[in-house]
Amino acid sequence: MISIELATGLLFGLFIFLILTGLPLVFSLGAAAVVGTYFLWGPQALHLAAIRAYSAATSFLLLAIPLFIFMGCMLERSGIAKALYDMMHKWLGGIRGGLAVGTVLVCAIFAAMVGVSGAATVTMALVALPPMLKYGYSKYLSVGTIAAGGALGVLIPPSVLMIVLGLYTNTSIGRLFAGGLAAGILLVTLFALYILIASHLKPSIGPAVPVQDRASTREKLISLKAVALPILLIVLVLGSLIGGMATPSEAAGVGAFGSLLCAAAARQLTWESVREAALTTLRLSAMVMWIVFAANIFTALYTAIGAEQLVRDALSIMPGGKWGVIIGMQIIWFVMGCFLDPLGIMIITAPLFFPIAMQLGFDPVWFGILFVVNMEMAFLTPPFGFNLFYLRGVVPKGVTMGDIYRSVVPFIALQGLALILMMLFPEIILILPNMLF
């Protein structure tokens, strides 16, 4: 039997090599797991791969994922994002940085209905970026705001990442959702304050909308109807889940049905829109499920050959006691987030890191939200931040990839500040879970 150190090097070396050859994450992870199982456990152990995949596929919690994705796809096609942005434009356009602040708020509301980052990022780039550039906003502030606001989709519930996290760590999804809501409010506040302060200190980056283009009081009041259906849907979905009246899968069913009603109210409920939403749901759900299967096999193998002890020994040499261990984990997650998919990172590291954090006496909900905030940063950190590439496909020709990289730097710093505040003051995350449960 080879040592755990050598096995680690071989497993991750093969995984990284396959990633670098351009093979998709799921096949890189799955191939490394199957090859590792064959050589480290023997050919007789290969049937365990099928058993682990079947076990993951029959999990009741995973039913929530396609339902939440369908909910987001239907809402994206119903025109709600544009109506919300028009409302924010009317109310906040008259102040410096108001359009950017409105973008963050719309992203937060959209995140609470969608549960994934890509939909909010692409939708808001198409809806919010042209008006901001039209009124003279800096391209860095405009693009950075959309990238950071879109990333809130993985933190503000209902979050697909949190559902899988709760499944793999046996943590209450309701408590995770409540903690993510509190953390999301903190990040939205930090983003908004930064935009307002920066626009006040340097008015040219976020000028107020000219007086002649501002809405009247009557127009502002009429525009408020745009938030009625989204808020009602959010209350129904999150209220039923956090209030203990429904499981995540049941709440997702409520949300999927509610999204059809929203599309009908907006006169966008057609067979074509439902068909497109269903096909997008199929593609995204299949991607998530296959990553879950592959990572499940990989972590089963790695855990069985002694990974937990290796990780514990490696983290024990960190200075600072148990807090040094937690900080070390955050650093590992941050570095991995620059190169890997957040879902893959979670499934690889959660079975190793969470037991250690629990043994050190840390709250699993608090620790889980720290992970999700770190993965939110991963959507922005170069070179492989997902939101950076989402934006590259929809921004005007005058915005380069270098501009996109530069635009997210202040927001990554704000996410890091939020992470530090949550570590120093755990009550920020835990106040809502402890109140509601």
N, C-alpha and C positions, 0 to 999 in steps of 0.2 A: 504493500500500500504506500503510495507516494505521500509526501507531507502536504498539509493543508496549504502551506505557503506556495509550494510548486503547483498544486492543483488550482489555486487561485490565479496564479500567473498564466497557466495554460488556458483556463476557462475564459477569463476576461481578455486574454491576448487573442484567442480565436474570435471572440465576440467583436472586439474592436477591429480586428482585421477584416471581418466580413462586412462590418459597417462601412469601413473605408473603401471597400470594393464597390460600394453603391448598392448593396443588398438591403432591402427594406428592414426596418427594425425587427419586425415579427419573425422574419426568416433568419436573420442573424442570431437573434436570441434563441429561437427554437432549434436551429442547427447546432449552436454551441451546447445547448442542453442535451440534445439527443446524442451527439458525439461524446460529450462528457459522461453521460450515463453509460454508454457502451464501454468506454475504456476504464472508467473508474468503478463501476458497479458490475459490469459484465453484460453480455447480450440477454441474459435471462431477466434483467431488470427493465428492459425496454417496454414491457407491458405496463409499467407504472406510468409512463407518459400518457397512455390512453386513459388510465384510471384518473389521473390528475386533471386531464382536460375534461373528462366527463363530469367530474365532481364540480369543476368551475362552471361548466355549461348549465348545470341543473340548479344553480343557486337562485333562489327566489329573488334576492336583492338585485341581481343583474337585470331582471325584467324592467326595472325603472329606467335603465339607460336608454334603450330605444324609444321609450315613451317620452322622456324629457327631450331627447333630440328631435323627435317629431314635433313636439310642442314648440321648440325653438324655430324649426324650419317653417311651420305654418305662420308663426308670428312675424317671421322675417318677410314672408310674402304678403302679409295683410296690410302693410304700409304703416304699422304702428310706430316704427322707429322714426319715420319722416314726420308723422304727426307730433310725436313727442319733441323732436328737435325744433319744429316750427313753433311749438309752444314755448320752449326755452329761449328761442331766438327773440320772440316778442317780449318776454319778461326780463331777460338778462342782457339783451343786445345793447342797451343804453349805457352799460358800465364797462370800464376797461377790463378786458379779459373775459367779459361776460359770455361770449360765444364759446370759448374754451371751457369755462366752468359748466355751461349748459351741456356741452358734449360729455363731460365726465358724469354729470347727473343722469343723462339719458343712458349712457353706458351702464351705470349702476342699476337703473330700472330694467334695462334690457337683460343684464346679467341675471337679475332675479327672476326672469321669465325663461331664459334660454339654458343656462347651465354649462355652456361651452364658450371658449374664447373666440374662436375663428369667426363665428356668425356676427358677433357684436363688432369686431374689428373691421371686417369687410363692409358691413352695412353702414357703420358710422363713417368710414372713409368715403363712401359714395354719397352719403347724405350731408355730412358736416364739413368735410374738407373744402369743397368748392365755395360755400359761403364765407368761411374764415379767410381763405386766400383772396376772395373778392373784396372783402373789407379791409385788406392790408395787414392781416395777421402774419407774423413771422412763420415761415414754413417749418422751422424747427419746433416752435411751440405747438403749431397745429398738428403736425404729424406725431410728435411725442405725446400729446394729449390723447389722441385717438388710440395709439398703441397701448398706453398705460391704462386708459379707460376700458379698452377691450379686454385686457388681461384680468379685469375684475370678474369675468365670467367663471374663472376657476375657483374663486374665493367666495363670492356672494351666492348663497344657496338659491335654487337647487343646483349643486355642482356635481357633475358626473365624477370628477376626481375624488370628491369626498365620499361618494357612494362606494366606490371601489376601495378607498382607504378604510372606511368603516367595515367593509366586508373582510378585508385582509388583516385587520388588527383587532377585530371583535370590539370595536368602539361604537357607542350609540350614534347612529347617523343623525338623529334628532338633535342631540347635544352638539355634534360637529356643525350642523347647520346653524344652530343658535350662536355658537362661537364664531363661525365664519361671517355671520351677519354683523356682529360687533366689530370684528376686524375690518370688514369691508367699509363700515361707516368711518372708522379711523382713517383708512387710506383715502377715501373720497374727500374727507376733511383736509388731509394733508395736501392732496393734489389741488384742491380748490384754493387753499390758502397760498400755496406756491404761485399759482397762476395769477391770483389777484395782486399779490405783493410784487411779483416780477413785472406785471403790466403797469402797476403804479410807479415803480422805480424807472421803468423804461417804456413809456407809452407807445412807442413805435412798434413793439412786438405784439400788442393786443389792443388796438385802438377801439374806442366805443363806436357803435354804429351811428352814422350821421343822423341828425335830428329828423330830417325829412323821411328817413327810412324806418323810423321807429313806430311801433304799433300804438294805437290809441288804447285808452282804458277799456273800452268796450271790446276791442279786438283781443285784448289780453284775457278778459274774463271768458269770452267765447272759446278761446283756445284751451282753456282748462279741461274741456270735455275730453281732450286727448288722453288725459291720465286716468280717466274713470275706469275703463276696461282693464288696462294693465294693473292698476292698483287692486282692483277686485280679484283678478286672477292670481296675483301674488298672495293676497290674503287667503284665498281659498286653498292654494297649494301649500304654502308654508304654514298657514294657520292650522290646517288639518294635520300636517306632519308634526310640527313642533308641539301642538296641543295634544298629541297622542291619539287623535281620532282616526289616523290612517297610517299605514306602513308606507315606506318610501315608494314602493311599487303602486300602491293604491293612490297616493298623492300624485304620482306621475300620470296615472290614468285620468285623474280629475283635470290635471293641467293639459293633457293632450286633447280632451274633449272641450275644455275651455278655450283652447287655441282655435278650434274649429268654429266656435261661437263668435270669437273675436274677428276671425276672417269673414264670417257671414255678416257681422255688423258693419264691417268695412267694405262689404260688397266685393270681396276678393275670394269668396269660397267657390271655386270652380273645380271641375274634375282635373283640369290640367295642373292647378296649384297643388291639389292633394296628391296627384301622381308624382310631381316633382319633389314634394316634401317626403313622400314615402321612399322614393329612390335614394334621395340624399340620406335619409335615416338608415336605409339598408346599408349603404356604403360606409357611413361613419360607425354604425353599430358593429358591422363585421370587422372593421379595423380594430375597434376597442376590444371586441371579444377575442380575436386572434392574438392580440398582444397579451391579454389576460391568460390565455391558454399557454402561450410560449413562456411567459414569465413565471407562471405557476410551476411548470416543469423545471425551469432553471433554478428557482429558489428552493424547490424541494431537494434537488440534487446538492446545491451548495450548502444548504442548512445541514443535510444529512452527513456531509463529510467534515463538519466541524467549523463552519464559517462563523457561528455565533461566538465561539471561544476566541477565534482569531480576531474578530472585530473588537471584542471586549478587551483583549490584550493590547491591541493597537491603540484603542482609545484611553486605556488606563495610563499610558505614558504621557497623556496630555497634562500640562500644568493647570492648576486651578481646581482640582478635585472634581466633584460631579458637574459643576458648571463648566469646567474645562472640557468635559466629555460632551455636554450639550453644544457648546460653541464649536467643537471639532466636528460634530455631526452637521451643523449648519454650514460649515466651510465645505465639507465633502459634498453636501447637496448643491451648494452654489456652483462649485466647479463642475459637477456632473450636469447641472442645468445648462451650462454653456454648450454642451455637446449632445445631450440625449433627450429623448422625449420624457416629459414629466410622469406620464403613466408608467413607462418602463422603469424610471428611477424609483418610483414609489413601490412597485411590485418587487424590485430587486432589493431595496434597502429596508422597507418597512418591517418585514419579518425578522430582520437582524437588529435594527435600531430600537424598535418599540419595546421589546422585552427588556433591553438594557435600561432604557429611560424609566420604565415602570419599576424596575428593581432599585433604581436610584431615588424613587419616591416622587417622580413627577407625574402630574395629571395627564392622562392619555389624550383628553380633548385639547388641552393647552398645547401639548407636544404636536398633536395632529395639525392644529391650525398653524403652528410655526412652519411645519412642513409645507402646507398649502401656500402660505405666503412666499416661502422660498421658491416654490414651483411657479408662482405668479411672476417672480423675478425672472425665472427661466424663459418665460415667453418674450422677454425683452433683451436678455443678455446676448451679445454677439459671441461667436459668429453664427450660431444656429438658432437664435430666438425665433419661434414660430411666427409671432406677430410681425416681426421685421419682414418676413417673406410674404405674409398675407398682404402687407401694405405695399410691398414692391410691385405687386401685380395690379394695383388699382390707383396708385398715386400718379399725378401728371408727369409728363416727360422731364420737366425741369427739376424734379426731385430725384436725386441719385441715392444709391444704396448707402454711400457715405453720409449723406444728409440724414437718412433714417437712423443710422447708427448714432450720429451725434445728437439727434433729437431726443433719444430715450435716456441719455445719461442722467439728467436731473431727476427723472422719474425712478430710475433704478436706485439712485441715492435716497429718494423719499421712501421707497419700499424697504431699503436697508434700515432707515431710521425707524420705520414702523415696526420692523422685526425686533430691533433693539428695545423699543418701548414696550412691546409685548413680553419680551423676556424679563425686563426689569419690573414690569407691573402686570403680572398674570391676570389680575382682576379685569383688565381690559377685555380679555377673551372670555373669562369664566363668569362674568357678572350675569349675562343673559342665560347661559345654561343652568346656572345655580338658581336663578329666579324662576325659570320656567319648569324645571324638572326637580 
